[in-house]
Amino acid sequence: MEHIVTVQDAVTAFEPWMEPTDAELDAIDAEMPVIRAEMELLDAQIIVIDRTPCEMDERRIRRARRRMLAAHRAHLNGTNGQTGGAA
């Protein structure tokens, strides 16, 4: 009978190259408003998967889609969600 054994060192080994670099963490931080907006849109879409969307659901999805597009635009323009000027 053969025993199946895991190699614990391979599973729990810690190597410095496995961690994200500071530049990668900064990139994630810069993209976080986009990630949150995409998650909000996904949440709104998941809510209506198994039912017919009502007017409130449609509004929630439209609002979330606009926020996601605005977050993408701000990220690409380098403003990180900050609006310039008075609104």
C-alpha atoms as a printed R data frame, in Angstrom:
   type eleno elety resid chain resno       x      y       z
1  ATOM     1    CA   MET     A     1   0.000  0.000   0.000
2  ATOM     2    CA   GLU     A     2   1.375  3.390  -0.980
3  ATOM     3    CA   HIS     A     3   0.784  6.439   1.152
4  ATOM     4    CA   ILE     A     4  -0.056  9.729  -0.480
5  ATOM     5    CA   VAL     A     5   1.832 12.470   1.305
6  ATOM     6    CA   THR     A     6   2.018 16.182   0.549
7  ATOM     7    CA   VAL     A     7   5.284 18.009   0.609
8  ATOM     8    CA   GLN     A     8   4.610 20.567   3.306
9  ATOM     9    CA   ASP     A     9   7.634 22.716   2.480
10 ATOM    10    CA   ALA     A    10   6.463 23.184  -1.099
11 ATOM    11    CA   VAL     A    11   2.992 24.195   0.015
12 ATOM    12    CA   THR     A    12   3.926 26.642   2.747
13 ATOM    13    CA   ALA     A    13   7.287 27.842   1.485
14 ATOM    14    CA   PHE     A    14   7.857 31.578   1.632
15 ATOM    15    CA   GLU     A    15   9.931 33.176  -1.053
16 ATOM    16    CA   PRO     A    16  10.411 36.934  -1.352
17 ATOM    17    CA   TRP     A    17   9.686 36.808  -5.085
18 ATOM    18    CA   MET     A    18   6.201 35.447  -4.364
19 ATOM    19    CA   GLU     A    19   5.064 38.715  -2.762
20 ATOM    20    CA   PRO     A    20   3.896 41.679  -4.859
21 ATOM    21    CA   THR     A    21   6.404 44.462  -5.323
22 ATOM    22    CA   ASP     A    22   5.793 48.016  -4.136
23 ATOM    23    CA   ALA     A    23   5.130 49.057  -7.733
24 ATOM    24    CA   GLU     A    24   2.515 46.322  -8.120
25 ATOM    25    CA   LEU     A    25   0.825 47.352  -4.865
26 ATOM    26    CA   ASP     A    26   0.804 50.992  -6.006
27 ATOM    27    CA   ALA     A    27  -0.784 49.930  -9.305
28 ATOM    28    CA   ILE     A    28  -3.477 48.010  -7.408
29 ATOM    29    CA   ASP     A    29  -4.139 51.028  -5.182
30 ATOM    30    CA   ALA     A    30  -4.428 53.281  -8.229
31 ATOM    31    CA   GLU     A    31  -6.897 50.895  -9.839
32 ATOM    32    CA   MET     A    32  -8.961 50.281  -6.684
33 ATOM    33    CA   PRO     A    33 -11.768 52.761  -7.611
34 ATOM    34    CA   VAL     A    34 -12.205 50.878 -10.908
35 ATOM    35    CA   ILE     A    35 -12.250 47.529  -9.105
36 ATOM    36    CA   ARG     A    36 -14.864 48.759  -6.624
37 ATOM    37    CA   ALA     A    37 -17.037 50.201  -9.414
38 ATOM    38    CA   GLU     A    38 -16.845 46.939 -11.371
39 ATOM    39    CA   MET     A    39 -17.785 44.994  -8.238
40 ATOM    40    CA   GLU     A    40 -20.773 47.296  -7.669
41 ATOM    41    CA   LEU     A    41 -21.954 46.715 -11.251
42 ATOM    42    CA   LEU     A    42 -21.486 42.977 -10.881
43 ATOM    43    CA   ASP     A    43 -23.467 42.990  -7.623
44 ATOM    44    CA   ALA     A    44 -26.313 44.871  -9.313
45 ATOM    45    CA   GLN     A    45 -26.322 42.385 -12.191
46 ATOM    46    CA   ILE     A    46 -26.213 39.365  -9.875
47 ATOM    47    CA   ILE     A    47 -29.281 40.617  -7.998
48 ATOM    48    CA   VAL     A    48 -31.441 40.341 -11.128
49 ATOM    49    CA   ILE     A    49 -30.085 37.049 -12.467
50 ATOM    50    CA   ASP     A    50 -33.051 34.969 -11.383
51 ATOM    51    CA   ARG     A    51 -35.846 37.512 -11.711
52 ATOM    52    CA   THR     A    52 -37.188 40.191 -13.987
53 ATOM    53    CA   PRO     A    53 -35.577 43.510 -13.082
54 ATOM    54    CA   CYS     A    54 -37.932 46.112 -11.698
55 ATOM    55    CA   GLU     A    55 -37.492 49.845 -12.289
56 ATOM    56    CA   MET     A    56 -35.297 50.189  -9.188
57 ATOM    57    CA   ASP     A    57 -33.041 47.355 -10.369
58 ATOM    58    CA   GLU     A    58 -32.668 48.957 -13.783
59 ATOM    59    CA   ARG     A    59 -31.736 52.274 -12.165
60 ATOM    60    CA   ARG     A    60 -29.204 50.535  -9.916
61 ATOM    61    CA   ILE     A    61 -27.582 48.841 -12.919
62 ATOM    62    CA   ARG     A    62 -27.486 52.066 -14.966
63 ATOM    63    CA   ARG     A    63 -25.992 53.989 -12.038
64 ATOM    64    CA   ALA     A    64 -23.398 51.284 -11.428
65 ATOM    65    CA   ARG     A    65 -22.502 51.177 -15.141
66 ATOM    66    CA   ARG     A    66 -22.055 54.974 -15.209
67 ATOM    67    CA   ARG     A    67 -19.863 54.839 -12.094
68 ATOM    68    CA   MET     A    68 -17.771 52.078 -13.628
69 ATOM    69    CA   LEU     A    69 -17.293 54.018 -16.860
70 ATOM    70    CA   ALA     A    70 -16.420 57.169 -14.919
71 ATOM    71    CA   ALA     A    71 -13.911 55.231 -12.813
72 ATOM    72    CA   HIS     A    72 -12.315 53.766 -15.951
73 ATOM    73    CA   ARG     A    73 -12.132 57.211 -17.536
74 ATOM    74    CA   ALA     A    74 -10.608 58.742 -14.407
75 ATOM    75    CA   HIS     A    75  -8.077 55.928 -14.134
76 ATOM    76    CA   LEU     A    76  -7.042 56.273 -17.784
77 ATOM    77    CA   ASN     A    77  -6.790 60.057 -17.463
78 ATOM    78    CA   GLY     A    78  -4.743 59.691 -14.289
79 ATOM    79    CA   THR     A    79  -7.133 61.574 -12.017
80 ATOM    80    CA   ASN     A    80  -7.956 58.537  -9.799
81 ATOM    81    CA   GLY     A    81 -11.567 59.539  -9.351
82 ATOM    82    CA   GLN     A    82 -10.868 63.162  -8.415
83 ATOM    83    CA   THR     A    83 -12.958 65.744 -10.209
84 ATOM    84    CA   GLY     A    84 -11.323 68.910 -11.352
85 ATOM    85    CA   GLY     A    85 -13.115 72.196 -10.852
86 ATOM    86    CA   ALA     A    86 -16.397 73.062  -9.212
87 ATOM    87    CA   ALA     A    87 -19.380 70.888  -9.908
